[in-house]
Amino acid sequence: MQVSQPRGVRDFGPGDAIARRRMIAVIEETFKRFGFSPIETPAIETLDVLNGKAYGDEATKQIYKIQDDDSALRFDLTIPMARYIAMNSNMPLPFKRYQVGQTWRRDEPQKMRFREFTQADIDIVGSDSVESEAEVLGAISLAIEGLGLRNYKILLSSRIMLDQILDSFAIPKEKQPAAIRALDKIAKIGSEEVATQMAQAGIDKRNAEKIIEFVMDEGTNEQKIERISANVPAAKDEIDRLERLINLLGLYNLQGAIEIYPALARGLDYYTGSIWEFVVQSNDKYLPTIAAGGRYDNLMDLYAKKHMPAVGASIGVDRIFELIEDKPIMPSFATLFVATIGDEVAEYALEIANTARAQGIYTDLNLTKRNISKQLEYANALKLRYAIIIGGQEKAAKKVKLRDLATGDEEMVDLSEAIEKIKG
């Protein structure tokens, strides 16, 4: 029997799995520093929850339904959070939550796009302030920087502003969702195909081309703001809000640049205000989005019995993992390997290993009949730093032989001294 994986999923061996867990630990530590609390939700949700008109028609088609059941794999972590809050509506507001977990989408697999992937989310529910948007963006940015990425850019826009731009081009309200879904693909399929899709949705193609030209016009943030203000007077309040948000983000001392990008749409229907995507640059070309989010003030209304404005963002752990080139790949968490010479020292070696473990040292122990050379070869293959070698002489003296596997230096010492050196 030849075994294989389903399309769009991956295994992670010990080295990659350890590197990913260290990444997630960095992200979680950043979220905790910002006062976000964790929640955990199931991998499956009812279809009533997932089909609650939150995602939009295109996204809903990507939900993995469970056969002969009224449930499905979760599409993201936001809707499960909304359902959780609806069932626990007496919590103090604003509620600042984070969650890291697997999500599933029945999408066509391609480079950096998987059917099973890990998201790291934060959300603030119960605040409509610009400050809450800055807090989310600041936390996401610093988490990304903590992973070693500095060349990121925040593309910033607003669904309200985009609606007002479409109004200024006389696009009927009922056709605006289709226009937004088409614009959301512009980086992937290009302006010409977006214009074609807008025309297929009943929008005059020449008008569609003018819209695309308007939202894609380049310039500084100041020039874009001036142009939108001059041509779309109704957008003044939302432009003022975006300017306030940019000013607040300056107080977080972020490494990444911020660019007002009116073409940004974010395809999910639940966004209502400011929206953003984080991208990195390589050879002057943007790579896929590594984080994204925005304000969704009406989403909770679908599930809870009271209005709760909200804002959130998600980090794509898998995409960032693919982008980090110099990540240390360690096949083991262990720092120390306890090697043995002869069967008669097995119990003494176990005592040594357990003492080291009790002192917080991650310790592996020889469990084979291999000779000392093969044992040390194994420890080096796992990239461990130290080995303690236990033979009859060490057992009789109640000492250990400590070897630095990086230099080859070794010495006979008391176990307490060995532990001190390993910790040091």
Secondary structure, 3 states (H helix, E strand, C coil): CCCCCCCCCCCCCHHHHHHHHHHHHHHHHHHHHCCCEECCCCCEEEHHHHCCCCCCHHHHCCCCECCCCCEEECCCCHHHHHHHHHHCCCCCCCEEEEEEEEEECCCCCECCECCEEEEEEEEEECCCCHHHHHHHHHHHHHHHHHCCCCCEEEEEEEHHHHHHHHHHCCCCHHHHHHHHHHHCCHHHHCHHHHHHHHHHCCCCHHHHHHHHHHHHCCCCHHHHHHHHHHHCHHHHHHHHHHHHHHHHHHHHCCCCEEEECCCCCCCCCCCCCEEEEEEEEECCEECCCCEEEEECCCHHHHCCCCCCCEEEEEEEHHHHHHHCCCCCCCCCCCCEEEEECCHHHHHHHHHHHHHHHHCCCCEEECCCCCCHHHHHHHHHHCCCCEEEEECHHHHHHCCEEEEECCCCCEEEECHHHHHHHHHC
